[in-house]
């Protein structure tokens, strides 16, 4: 198994990225396909993500995963909190026995540039334009998009306005680091700390709280 990256945050919380290079039969021999997925590559991504859960915690009960109305996968008794993300030939997962979690991976592309007005508010646009960053504009955008996706998955309870309800605090972005954020719901602000890391062709952001 090509485990591309693994980070054991602590004994209760772990994350990993899998670079998918195996045929489908490799995965179906380890985890079941729990729902019909007709697109072959999306099926591979789905299976790789489920397999990665058991790589992080060998006793992860993948056969008990349910899907909420919001499309968030979960375990009925929350033995573990978990989040999965897919992009290209990569699958990522974070699992914790104690914390709510969210994870996202993204390959920086021009598509993120085209939709930035949909997920960034004016203050974040200014942060994006601030000088002094050691990474490209696309990499900054990928970090900010993935940060909001990770918070959305951490929340897990349905529709979220990415520009108004997920607020990123100003910070100088680099190849890796921490970012403060706030999730706003019903006038209450939930403070969060996200961590991010850039690889050669991939951006990773996660939150555990």
Secondary structure per residue as TSV (DSSP state, phi and psi in degrees):
chain	resnum	aa	ss	phi	psi
A	1	X	-	360.0	123.3
A	2	X	-	-81.6	83.2
A	3	X	E	-73.9	105.9
A	4	X	E	-70.7	-38.0
A	5	X	E	-158.9	140.0
A	6	X	E	-140.0	138.9
A	7	X	E	-136.3	115.9
A	8	X	E	-90.7	100.1
A	9	X	E	-64.0	-44.4
A	10	X	E	-160.4	-172.5
A	11	X	T	-64.8	-25.3
A	12	X	T	-97.6	-13.4
A	13	X	E	-135.9	124.6
A	14	X	E	-138.2	152.5
A	15	X	E	-139.0	160.4
A	16	X	E	-158.1	160.8
A	17	X	E	-125.8	133.1
A	18	X	E	-111.9	125.6
A	19	X	E	-90.0	114.7
A	20	X	-	-77.2	115.8
A	21	X	-	-132.1	-3.3
A	22	X	S	-93.9	157.8
A	23	X	-	-75.0	165.1
A	24	X	H	-59.4	-35.5
A	25	X	H	-62.6	-27.3
A	26	X	H	-60.2	-42.1
A	27	X	H	-78.2	-41.8
A	28	X	H	-66.8	-18.7
A	29	X	T	-77.1	-9.6
A	30	X	T	-115.5	-39.9
A	31	X	S	-135.5	148.7
A	32	X	-	-81.2	154.8
A	33	X	-	-85.4	109.7
A	34	X	-	-85.8	-11.1
A	35	X	S	-149.4	159.6
A	36	X	-	-74.6	125.1
A	37	X	-	-129.7	114.0
A	38	X	-	-82.1	-30.8
A	39	X	S	-75.4	121.6
A	40	X	H	-58.0	-42.3
A	41	X	H	-72.2	-39.0
A	42	X	H	-63.5	-33.8
A	43	X	H	-66.1	-41.9
A	44	X	H	-61.0	-44.9
A	45	X	H	-59.8	-45.1
A	46	X	H	-59.9	-47.8
A	47	X	H	-66.6	-40.0
A	48	X	H	-63.1	-40.8
A	49	X	H	-62.5	-44.0
A	50	X	H	-65.5	-38.7
A	51	X	H	-66.7	-36.3
A	52	X	H	-63.9	-33.2
A	53	X	H	-56.4	-43.0
A	54	X	H	-76.4	-20.8
A	55	X	H	-70.7	-35.7
A	56	X	H	-76.5	-43.1
A	57	X	-	-134.9	112.0
A	58	X	T	-62.0	-23.1
A	59	X	T	-96.9	14.9
A	60	X	-	-63.0	123.9
A	61	X	-	-84.3	70.4
A	62	X	G	-58.9	-26.7
A	63	X	G	-74.8	-6.9
A	64	X	G	-100.3	1.8
A	65	X	E	-62.9	132.4
A	66	X	E	-116.6	161.7
A	67	X	E	-115.5	121.6
A	68	X	-	-73.1	168.2
A	69	X	T	-59.3	-25.7
A	70	X	T	-82.7	2.0
A	71	X	S	76.8	9.2
A	72	X	-	-81.5	126.5
A	73	X	E	-75.1	144.1
A	74	X	E	-155.9	165.4
A	75	X	E	-101.4	135.2
A	76	X	T	-60.1	-32.6
A	77	X	T	-107.4	8.3
A	78	X	-	51.3	41.2
A	79	X	S	-57.1	-38.0
A	80	X	S	-132.9	143.5
A	81	X	E	-94.5	142.3
A	82	X	E	-153.6	161.8
A	83	X	E	-148.0	144.6
A	84	X	E	-129.8	146.0
A	85	X	E	-140.6	148.5
A	86	X	E	-131.3	146.6
A	87	X	E	-161.7	122.5
A	88	X	T	57.6	-126.6
A	89	X	T	-96.6	27.2
A	90	X	E	-125.3	147.5
A	91	X	E	-131.3	138.6
A	92	X	E	-127.8	151.5
A	93	X	E	-149.5	149.1
A	94	X	E	-130.1	137.6
A	95	X	E	-134.0	137.5
A	96	X	E	-144.5	141.0
A	97	X	S	-90.6	-4.7
A	98	X	S	-129.4	-20.8
A	99	X	S	-125.3	147.1
A	100	X	-	-69.1	141.9
A	101	X	E	-136.8	159.9
A	102	X	E	-150.8	144.6
A	103	X	E	-143.5	149.6
A	104	X	E	-150.1	142.2
A	105	X	E	-123.0	149.5
A	106	X	E	-151.1	140.2
A	107	X	-	-93.9	119.6
A	108	X	-	-60.2	120.3
A	109	X	-	-138.4	167.7
A	110	X	H	-63.6	-22.1
A	111	X	H	-58.4	-38.2
A	112	X	H	-65.1	-37.9
A	113	X	H	-60.6	-40.3
A	114	X	H	-69.1	-26.2
A	115	X	T	-108.5	10.5
A	116	X	H	-59.5	-31.7
A	117	X	H	-67.0	-16.4
A	118	X	H	-85.0	-22.0
A	119	X	H	-123.2	-8.7
A	120	X	-	-108.4	136.1
A	121	X	-	-88.5	172.3
A	122	X	H	-56.9	-37.7
A	123	X	H	-65.2	-38.4
A	124	X	H	-72.9	-33.0
A	125	X	H	-60.0	-41.4
A	126	X	H	-65.3	-38.7
A	127	X	H	-62.2	-39.1
A	128	X	H	-63.4	-36.3
A	129	X	H	-86.1	-6.2
A	130	X	-	-63.9	139.4
A	131	X	S	-74.1	168.7
A	132	X	-	98.7	-2.5
A	133	X	-	-77.6	145.0
A	134	X	S	-98.3	10.6
A	135	X	S	-127.7	168.3
A	136	X	-	-75.2	165.7
A	137	X	H	-60.5	-42.2
A	138	X	H	-64.6	-38.8
A	139	X	H	-65.7	-39.9
A	140	X	H	-62.2	-44.8
A	141	X	H	-62.7	-40.0
A	142	X	H	-63.4	-40.9
A	143	X	H	-62.2	-45.4
A	144	X	H	-68.6	-39.7
A	145	X	H	-64.7	-47.4
A	146	X	H	-64.5	-34.4
A	147	X	H	-60.9	-44.2
A	148	X	H	-70.6	-36.7
A	149	X	H	-64.0	-41.6
A	150	X	H	-63.4	-40.7
A	151	X	H	-66.6	-40.8
A	152	X	H	-58.0	-42.6
A	153	X	H	-71.9	-35.2
A	154	X	H	-60.3	-42.2
A	155	X	H	-65.6	-57.5
A	156	X	-	73.3	7.2
A	157	X	S	-113.7	33.1
A	158	X	S	104.5	-156.5
A	159	X	-	-54.9	135.8
A	160	X	-	-139.8	137.0
A	161	X	-	-84.5	106.1
A	162	X	T	-61.6	-33.9
A	163	X	T	-83.3	-27.2
A	164	X	T	-109.1	-22.5
A	165	X	T	-108.6	-14.5
A	166	X	E	-117.6	109.7
A	167	X	E	-114.2	121.3
A	168	X	E	-93.4	132.1
A	169	X	-	-81.6	144.6
A	170	X	-	-55.5	133.7
A	171	X	-	-160.3	154.8
A	172	X	-	-85.7	111.5
A	173	X	-	-81.0	145.7
A	174	X	-	-142.5	-158.0
A	175	X	S	-70.6	-24.3
A	176	X	E	-163.3	155.6
A	177	X	E	163.1	-162.8
A	178	X	E	-115.4	154.0
A	179	X	E	-141.6	131.2
A	180	X	E	-86.3	143.5
A	181	X	E	-146.3	164.6
A	182	X	E	-134.8	138.0
A	183	X	E	-106.2	125.4
A	184	X	E	-107.6	125.9
A	185	X	E	-149.2	124.6
A	186	X	T	53.7	45.8
A	187	X	T	68.9	3.2
A	188	X	E	-101.1	137.9
A	189	X	E	-109.6	124.2
A	190	X	E	-100.0	110.2
A	191	X	E	-74.0	138.8
A	192	X	E	-136.5	151.6
A	193	X	E	-119.1	121.3
A	194	X	E	-103.7	154.6
A	195	X	E	-123.2	142.2
A	196	X	E	-134.9	158.7
A	197	X	E	-153.6	132.8
A	198	X	E	-100.1	134.5
A	199	X	-	-108.0	-176.5
A	200	X	S	-58.0	-39.8
A	201	X	S	-131.8	17.3
A	202	X	-	-145.8	144.4
A	203	X	E	-114.1	136.9
A	204	X	E	-126.5	131.3
A	205	X	E	-135.8	140.2
A	206	X	E	-143.7	159.3
A	207	X	E	-141.9	139.6
A	208	X	E	-137.4	121.7
A	209	X	-	-148.5	360.0
